[in-house]
Amino acid sequence: MKTRRDIERLKGNWLADPLWPLEDTEGFEAHAGELRQFRIATEARWKAAEQEQEAALDAEAEQLGVHGLLRLVRRLEALHRRHANAICLLTEGRTQDAWTALTEPPGP
């Protein structure tokens, strides 16, 4: 059984690099419920903050009269992320996943 300090250290490590499902961490199976709740709550806070930031940016772009330009920049950023993801997948030898990353329509 892990100590509270171990659990909090794991949460801190995940916060610094949240690239895995926290609740699936080996050795912390007995704490999966708590870790899942922490991950879900944290991701919800991140999403709310991101939406708030996006709304503020939209309002500022509208006020400056550059809302169309902002949409174009966002589309280019999304395209860059898709290409970067595909390149990473290709370097791992996952050609089908790379193809899917490039050809499937982006999410909302």
VOBA-59913 format. One record per residue: residue number from 1; x negated, y negated, z negated of N, C-alpha, C in turn; residue in one letter. Coordinates in pm, whole numbers, always signed. Last residue first. Layout:
REM residues N
(loza NUM, (X, Y, Z), (X, Y, Z), (X, Y, Z), "A")
...
//
This chain:
REM residues 108
(loza 108, (+1366, -1863, +3275), (+1420, -1999, +3257), (+1324, -2094, +3194), "P")
(loza 107, (+1104, -1690, +3466), (+1217, -1699, +3373), (+1262, -1843, +3356), "G")
(loza 106, (+1030, -1667, +3819), (+998, -1703, +3681), (+1123, -1711, +3596), "P")
(loza 105, (+1083, -1377, +4019), (+1115, -1517, +3990), (+1082, -1547, +3844), "P")
(loza 104, (+804, -1175, +4107), (+933, -1189, +4039), (+958, -1336, +4009), "E")
(loza 103, (+547, -1198, +4213), (+662, -1194, +4303), (+796, -1206, +4235), "T")
(loza 102, (+347, -1206, +4017), (+348, -1307, +4124), (+477, -1311, +4204), "L")
(loza 101, (+401, -993, +3852), (+387, -1126, +3793), (+395, -1236, +3898), "A")
(loza 100, (+389, -782, +4038), (+517, -818, +3977), (+511, -960, +3919), "T")
(loza 99, (+113, -780, +4085), (+206, -806, +4195), (+341, -852, +4140), "W")
(loza 98, (+27, -709, +3829), (-15, -838, +3886), (+80, -877, +4000), "A")
(loza 97, (+135, -455, +3808), (+181, -559, +3716), (+145, -697, +3768), "D")
(loza 96, (-16, -329, +4009), (+130, -337, +4022), (+187, -446, +3930), "Q")
(loza 95, (-282, -351, +3909), (-242, -418, +4032), (-91, -431, +4047), "T")
(loza 94, (-460, -352, +3670), (-315, -335, +3670), (-255, -406, +3792), "R")
(loza 93, (-726, -391, +3614), (-691, -284, +3706), (-542, -259, +3716), "G")
(loza 92, (-790, -610, +3473), (-766, -490, +3393), (-729, -371, +3481), "E")
(loza 91, (-795, -797, +3669), (-924, -762, +3609), (-912, -639, +3520), "T")
(loza 90, (-518, -819, +3713), (-604, -757, +3815), (-739, -716, +3756), "L")
(loza 89, (-439, -954, +3482), (-389, -819, +3507), (-475, -747, +3610), "L")
(loza 88, (-569, -1198, +3527), (-603, -1117, +3409), (-559, -972, +3430), "C")
(loza 87, (-428, -1278, +3757), (-574, -1255, +3763), (-619, -1170, +3645), "I")
(loza 86, (-172, -1311, +3654), (-196, -1209, +3756), (-345, -1177, +3767), "A")
(loza 85, (-216, -1527, +3482), (-171, -1399, +3428), (-200, -1287, +3528), "N")
(loza 84, (-278, -1723, +3669), (-378, -1685, +3568), (-343, -1550, +3507), "A")
(loza 83, (-33, -1736, +3806), (-153, -1693, +3877), (-261, -1649, +3778), "H")
(loza 82, (+135, -1829, +3599), (+164, -1702, +3667), (+40, -1649, +3738), "R")
(loza 81, (+14, -2076, +3540), (+20, -1971, +3438), (+45, -1834, +3501), "R")
(loza 80, (+59, -2209, +3786), (-78, -2184, +3740), (-81, -2073, +3634), "H")
(loza 79, (+337, -2226, +3777), (+272, -2150, +3883), (+129, -2115, +3844), "L")
(loza 78, (+366, -2397, +3559), (+422, -2261, +3552), (+357, -2173, +3658), "A")
(loza 77, (+246, -2628, +3663), (+190, -2563, +3544), (+239, -2419, +3533), "E")
(loza 76, (+423, -2684, +3872), (+284, -2651, +3903), (+216, -2582, +3784), "L")
(loza 75, (+653, -2743, +3725), (+655, -2630, +3817), (+513, -2587, +3853), "R")
(loza 74, (+563, -2972, +3588), (+602, -2851, +3513), (+604, -2728, +3603), "R")
(loza 73, (+528, -3146, +3803), (+413, -3108, +3721), (+444, -2981, +3642), "V")
(loza 72, (+796, -3171, +3885), (+696, -3116, +3975), (+574, -3068, +3896), "L")
(loza 71, (+910, -3297, +3661), (+957, -3164, +3702), (+856, -3096, +3793), "R")
(loza 70, (+767, -3539, +3671), (+750, -3450, +3557), (+796, -3309, +3591), "L")
(loza 69, (+872, -3649, +3905), (+730, -3616, +3898), (+702, -3519, +3784), "L")
(loza 68, (+1133, -3694, +3821), (+1106, -3601, +3931), (+961, -3556, +3932), "G")
(loza 67, (+1091, -3890, +3621), (+1144, -3759, +3585), (+1119, -3655, +3694), "H")
(loza 66, (+1001, -4148, +3610), (+914, -4048, +3673), (+963, -3905, +3642), "V")
(loza 65, (+1106, -4365, +3472), (+1145, -4344, +3611), (+1060, -4241, +3684), "G")
(loza 64, (+1072, -4401, +3208), (+968, -4454, +3294), (+999, -4438, +3442), "L")
(loza 63, (+1294, -4266, +3112), (+1282, -4409, +3084), (+1178, -4474, +3177), "Q")
(loza 62, (+1229, -4008, +3191), (+1348, -4073, +3245), (+1338, -4224, +3230), "E")
(loza 61, (+1007, -3965, +3029), (+990, -3963, +3174), (+1108, -4033, +3242), "A")
(loza 60, (+1130, -3974, +2776), (+1028, -4073, +2811), (+1008, -4081, +2962), "E")
(loza 59, (+1300, -3754, +2794), (+1356, -3887, +2770), (+1256, -3996, +2810), "A")
(loza 58, (+1114, -3547, +2829), (+1216, -3574, +2931), (+1270, -3716, +2917), "D")
(loza 57, (+981, -3563, +2583), (+908, -3589, +2707), (+1003, -3620, +2821), "L")
(loza 56, (+1188, -3489, +2412), (+1126, -3621, +2397), (+1050, -3659, +2525), "A")
(loza 55, (+1233, -3230, +2504), (+1340, -3329, +2512), (+1284, -3471, +2501), "A")
(loza 54, (+987, -3109, +2442), (+1030, -3118, +2583), (+1139, -3225, +2598), "E")
(loza 53, (+995, -3121, +2163), (+890, -3192, +2236), (+929, -3212, +2383), "Q")
(loza 52, (+1212, -2953, +2118), (+1217, -3092, +2072), (+1114, -3176, +2147), "E")
(loza 51, (+1113, -2715, +2221), (+1231, -2776, +2282), (+1244, -2922, +2243), "Q")
(loza 50, (+901, -2672, +2041), (+873, -2688, +2183), (+990, -2756, +2254), "E")
(loza 49, (+1044, -2638, +1805), (+949, -2750, +1816), (+916, -2778, +1962), "A")
(loza 48, (+1184, -2405, +1869), (+1257, -2528, +1837), (+1166, -2650, +1852), "A")
(loza 47, (+969, -2226, +1901), (+1058, -2255, +2014), (+1135, -2385, +1991), "K")
(loza 46, (+861, -2223, +1643), (+780, -2267, +1756), (+867, -2306, +1874), "W")
(loza 45, (+1079, -2114, +1502), (+1031, -2251, +1470), (+948, -2306, +1585), "R")
(loza 44, (+1087, -1862, +1623), (+1203, -1952, +1634), (+1162, -2096, +1604), "A")
(loza 43, (+841, -1757, +1542), (+864, -1780, +1685), (+984, -1873, +1708), "E")
(loza 42, (+897, -1741, +1266), (+790, -1828, +1315), (+810, -1859, +1463), "T")
(loza 41, (+1104, -1553, +1260), (+1127, -1688, +1207), (+1021, -1786, +1260), "A")
(loza 40, (+970, -1330, +1371), (+1090, -1385, +1436), (+1115, -1528, +1389), "I")
(loza 39, (+761, -1290, +1184), (+733, -1317, +1325), (+851, -1384, +1393), "R")
(loza 38, (+906, -1242, +946), (+812, -1353, +953), (+785, -1391, +1099), "F")
(loza 37, (+1045, -1009, +1018), (+1119, -1131, +983), (+1030, -1253, +993), "Q")
(loza 36, (+823, -839, +1054), (+913, -868, +1166), (+991, -997, +1139), "R")
(loza 35, (+721, -832, +794), (+639, -887, +902), (+723, -921, +1023), "L")
(loza 34, (+930, -705, +657), (+887, -841, +619), (+810, -907, +732), "E")
(loza 33, (+928, -457, +797), (+1047, -543, +791), (+1012, -687, +758), "G")
(loza 32, (+666, -352, +754), (+713, -387, +889), (+834, -480, +887), "A")
(loza 31, (+531, -256, +542), (+573, -397, +535), (+631, -446, +668), "H")
(loza 30, (+444, -7, +597), (+535, -22, +483), (+591, -163, +471), "A")
(loza 29, (+256, -53, +799), (+386, +5, +833), (+488, -15, +721), "E")
(loza 28, (+2, -144, +807), (+101, -229, +741), (+243, -179, +766), "F")
(loza 27, (-156, +20, +958), (-188, +9, +816), (-88, -73, +737), "G")
(loza 26, (-125, -167, +1254), (-162, -41, +1190), (-204, -65, +1045), "E")
(loza 25, (+141, -373, +1328), (+1, -367, +1286), (-26, -239, +1208), "T")
(loza 24, (+394, -429, +1408), (+336, -303, +1455), (+191, -285, +1412), "D")
(loza 23, (+465, -682, +1332), (+519, -571, +1253), (+464, -434, +1295), "E")
(loza 22, (+350, -843, +1532), (+294, -841, +1397), (+338, -718, +1319), "L")
(loza 21, (+277, -772, +1847), (+392, -767, +1757), (+341, -743, +1614), "P")
(loza 20, (+18, -1001, +1950), (+70, -866, +1930), (+192, -873, +1840), "W")
(loza 19, (-88, -1254, +1957), (-79, -1180, +2083), (-28, -1038, +2068), "L")
(loza 18, (-144, -1504, +1802), (-21, -1423, +1800), (+2, -1343, +1928), "P")
(loza 17, (-372, -1617, +1632), (-382, -1545, +1759), (-263, -1451, +1774), "D")
(loza 16, (-306, -1745, +1398), (-418, -1799, +1475), (-427, -1736, +1614), "A")
(loza 15, (-102, -1582, +1304), (-71, -1721, +1340), (-181, -1782, +1426), "L")
(loza 14, (-250, -1352, +1245), (-153, -1349, +1355), (-118, -1491, +1400), "W")
(loza 13, (-394, -1443, +1025), (-465, -1399, +1145), (-373, -1398, +1266), "N")
(loza 12, (-180, -1492, +850), (-267, -1602, +893), (-344, -1566, +1019), "G")
(loza 11, (-85, -1230, +817), (+2, -1334, +875), (-81, -1450, +927), "K")
(loza 10, (-310, -1117, +691), (-265, -1067, +822), (-176, -1172, +891), "L")
(loza 9, (-303, -1261, +453), (-420, -1274, +541), (-383, -1227, +682), "R")
(loza 8, (-64, -1166, +347), (-75, -1308, +381), (-195, -1333, +473), "E")
(loza 7, (-136, -896, +308), (-23, -932, +395), (-34, -1077, +440), "I")
(loza 6, (-346, -919, +123), (-368, -855, +254), (-260, -897, +354), "D")
(loza 5, (-206, -1035, -91), (-316, -1109, -28), (-346, -1052, +111), "R")
(loza 4, (-39, -830, -162), (+21, -954, -111), (-86, -1035, -38), "R")
(loza 3, (-189, -520, -48), (-160, -623, -149), (-96, -744, -82), "T")
(loza 2, (-59, -215, +88), (-137, -337, +99), (-95, -436, -8), "K")
(loza 1, (-85, +119, +0), (+0, +0, +0), (-89, -124, +0), "M")
//
